[in-house]
Amino acid sequence: MNEEQLDRIDSYILHKMDDVEVTAFEGEMSADESLANEVRDTEMIVEALAERERKRQSMEQFKSSYPLYKEKVEQLEAERNAAAYQAACEAAMPERNVACSRDYRERSVASGNRGQGWKWLSAIVGIAACVAAVFLLTLPSAEKSTPMKSAPEIPTIQEGERYNPSFKGKPKPQGANEDSEDSLKNDIIKKKVRGTTE
Amino acid sequence: MEMKNLYSEWTEQEFVNDLQQKKKVAETAFYNYCRVYFDGCSYTNFPKAIGDDSLFDDSFMTLWTEITSKKISVIEGLLCRRDDEGEMRQMTSSLRTFLIGIAKNKYKEQLRIDGKKDVPMSDADIMQILGRVVSTPTNERTLREEIVAQCVDTLPPGCRTILTAFYYEDKNLDEILNSSEGFNSKDALKTRKYKCMQSLKNRIRFRFERYHLKLSSI
């Protein structure tokens, strides 16, 4: 089949021939089986193209109505679940006919609130994590910016001394804690001062 | 909203029969039936296609065409599909699972085109769901129509646009030239249309030979 032949077939299929041309073309077709087959197969292709286009247009409609459908189905599903729950509840506890429907509503609300609670909790945890991360990131830079302090004085334990964790100052020379003349003098002075102030 | 199109009112066999009779209500219900299932599966099966409707659209169109062209049919109450040898075999999966199989193949093909060549390409997903032979087709015209429909379905988009505009929308070459980009002249467009038609007919011829069909002019 060449381009010119396809043009003639197109004109015939798409009804762009006048009556005289149609008669002549149909005469050719009856005499030439291959031309007749060519026309038939081209018609089949055109039908398939039309069918596909029809489907594509239908799909656009389906697509636009799908969200509404989905919403309706979910609503029906919820109603069905509620009815199923109530039936099961009433079967289990016949004396609580009225309470069953209320129970279901409360359960739904509770589960909804539980969901909200998780959302809040996760939001709070997230914020706390962010704050902690920012704090940790800024910490080393803050240390760098402040001048180094001199190291605190570490008490040394002399040989023979017992370790006393509450001790803060320098160790006194051995025997300083014992009663001596100096300490007696100090006590007397303190008592005098107290006596004058009181 | 009328809920006649709730898909629970149909069995899959009824869907197939009604779609072949082009019943509009059944078409809408079948779309919803497939879409709900596809949406539920897409997150795990097609993570890179979330939010993109084209994968579902293409897959659904392929399934729909297989049903309307009677590649998938109901025989003796069983869902059957014609295999590569032209024999009708009982399907061992549901239509929705089959749809996911089609989508998986298209998804893999798309990933392969996108440059991820490590994804293997095979028709195993589809072939696995075909079971025993139920009957051998005798209606040659149905088989011809089915092959033509499938070849049209898999036409390159550029060719399909030109041929649809010309044969379905009844536009002449001047109108198509004005509404499309990439063609400098009417002659170039005319040549392209001719080549598209030739290429389509060659593919159809190849498929006819594969099914041992008597060749016509194609």
Interface residues (C-beta under 8 A of the other chain):
Chain A: M1 E3 L6 D10 I13 L14 S34 L35 A36 N37 E38 R40 D41 T42 M44 I45 V46 E47 A48 L49 A50 E51 R52 E53 K55 R56 S58 M59 Q61 F62 K63 S65 Y66 L68 Y69 K70 K72 V73 L76
Chain B: M1 M3 N5 L6 K24 E27 T28 Y31 N32 R35 V36 D53 D57 F60 M61 W64 T65 T68 R144 E145 V148 A149 C151 V152 D153 R160 L163 T164 F166 Y167 Y168 D170 K190 T191 Y194 M197 Q198 L200 K201 I204 S216 S217 I218
